[in-house]
Amino acid sequence: MHAESFKRLCFVLAVFISASMAHGATLYVSKLGDNTDGASWEKGFSTIQAALDAVPDDSGGHRIVIRPDTYLEANLFPAFKGAKENYNVLESDFTGIERSGKTGHAIIDSSDPERGLKAVDWWSPFKANPEFSGIGWDRWIVRGIYATGADAGLFWDLPPKIEPFTVVVEDSVGIGRAFGGGVAHFLARAEEPIVFRRCVLWCLDWWGDAAGAYVRAENASMPDIADITFEDCTLVGPDNALQSGNPGFETYSRVKLKNSRLISLNFSQPRGTPGSGIIHATIHGKFLHTDIEDCTLMGYTVFGAKEGTIAYTTKGSVRAYVQFEQAVPKGMTTLGSWPADTFQSLLPPQPATRQPALSREDYEIPNMVEVSPVIWKDKPVLLAGVRPVSGGTAEDYRLEIRDVESQAVLATFGTGFGLCSAFVHDDTFHAFASRFADGTWNDVTAFSSRDLKKWEQNVVVVQQSEHLFNSSVCKGLSEFVMAYETDDPSYPPFTIKFALSTDLKTWTKVPNAIFGKDRYTACPWIHFENNQYHMIYLERRAPLWRFESYIARSKDLMDWEVSRANPVLAAMGDDEGINASDVDVVEWDGRTYVYFNVGDQMTWGKVKRAVFPGTMSRFLGSFYEY
């Protein structure tokens, strides 16, 4: 083995060993944590930047583990660098091995939450600008991160001062207007190379500096070994997959591409607007050298430069699929058929889900917001709240009991009421609903009937300096429990309160039992199983206009354990909008059916159904099997 190659192999092994054996601090990030000290998932910081600020020193070996979720953050910067042979780590719990309850990438989304992609120079997931260097990320390992929504993705820049710099990026996705990934204005360390491994890097623009990966080292002459290596990566751009150089610079960069896919999406005719090269130098080609090993390249033409030619070496199988009038450089094999497997690599890999998934069924009730399924006379039925999306008069609101499959109406009652839930006990059908008046919702009223014809009605929970909305009832150990939604101005809208009853007629509020004192929680469904109360409720993923249903459990209605495996339901596909709310659940014939509302939370909605292939006990328990 070549001596320099042996040194680099030793470095890779040292980084792996240091990452697995280091004894630095471990900090957790989770939107479900209480944002205290990051010492556990329960105490996790709610933002990545808070964890970066909490890195205690520059001794290295510190680790930040992120629960897979979307974090709307930008310009992140750690308090300290890593150390030689003891790198710091920023990583997602991609496989769920850290028991975060989720699998997948941790998405760092630097978008404007109201207006979308923030394509502004120097706006990036990782902070850098002409006055601020990204050197704080020196000797960090980044894993399982999906960086997007900004001018660059997995990209580090050191503009104020040229310094030695090393970062290792693995199993990650970078998407940016200009760059999907790369490093600029740096000096490489021969024994500590910059490595991107198993990454998918996209840029979204063709103008100016724009490429799947961008590299600009500041060497006075061409080095003998690569400044940066892309191994088993996919680099994609409208014009360039890899780009180097910048007008006004005359420094040298060397890039190694191993077992990777480079794709330029421009296959224009020469008479049109042809691509400037899958690999492109924006200055004289002599300033860029590429070592290409076992790679496939797709695009209009392989190399391009402002002037001159790019130096390169090839090793192993290097294949190129280009516009048929273009020549393929020596050492590369011309592909005459579309490399479908290479093109498929445009998509990042998806992890296996941690828990048995709910399967959506081909079942819809249009123009409906909330339904409540129950078993009545050994048959599943729905209590439906029929109402306009908004406004109207009390006469436009009513309650109906429907056959689950045919939607045939079995009973109509409760004119002027909505936001309903059903509960069956002792051969009596109980319905709980709020009264619509003065443009809002008021109190909780109980309806009961033994034949679905004659109904008794009485107000069971009276609002106090608030309005009351959705409610749900279950049987506990010795009492019935109601969870109800309120806009009590003492807390964020909306919060959930509780009441108890021994006869389903007289209800007593539970003092100090309030769920959601610090955030939006709404639309509760409550059920008692395995000696605990389980509640599915709605969270708004602020600052986004997006709503997902979460689950929590409690033994006393006071202290709640929010499942790390949340959400129970989130909007999927083009027909579900941004909302998965108003969940209600029933077990029937050994399976668990989940009814929920989709829509935009403003103008339209419909009810859909999903099924879990097991009992209610298994369904609820699955959210706590970490």
Secondary structure, 3 states (H helix, E strand, C coil): CCHHHHHHHHHHHHHHHHHHHCCCCEEEECCCCCCCCCCCCCCCECCHHHHHHCCCCCCCCCEEEECCCEECCCCECCCCCCECCECEEEEECCCCCCCCCCCCCEEEECCECCCECCCCCCCCCECCECCECHHHHCCEEEECEEEEEEEEEEEEECCCCCCECCEEEECCEEEEEEEEEEEEEEECECCECEEEECCEEEECCCCCCCEEEEEEECECCCCCCCCEEEECCEEEECCCCEEECCCCCCCEEEEEEECCEEEECCCCCCCCCCCCCCEEEEEEHHHEEEEEECCEEEECCCEEEEECCCEEEEECCCEEEECCCCCCCCCCEECCCCCHHHHHCCCCCCCCCCCCCCEEEEEEEECCCCEEEEEECCEEEEEEEECCCCCCCHHHCEEEEEECCCCCEEEEECCCEEEEEEEEECCEEEEEEEEEECCEEEEEEEEEECCCCCCEEEEEECCCCCCEEEEEEEECCCCEEEEEEECCCCCCCCEEEEEEECCCCCCEEEEEEEECCCCCCEEEEEEEECCEEEEEEEEECCCCCCEEEEEEEECCCCCCEECCCCCCECCCCCCCECEEEEEEEEEECCEEEEEEEEECCCCCEEEEEEEECCCHHHHHHHHHCC
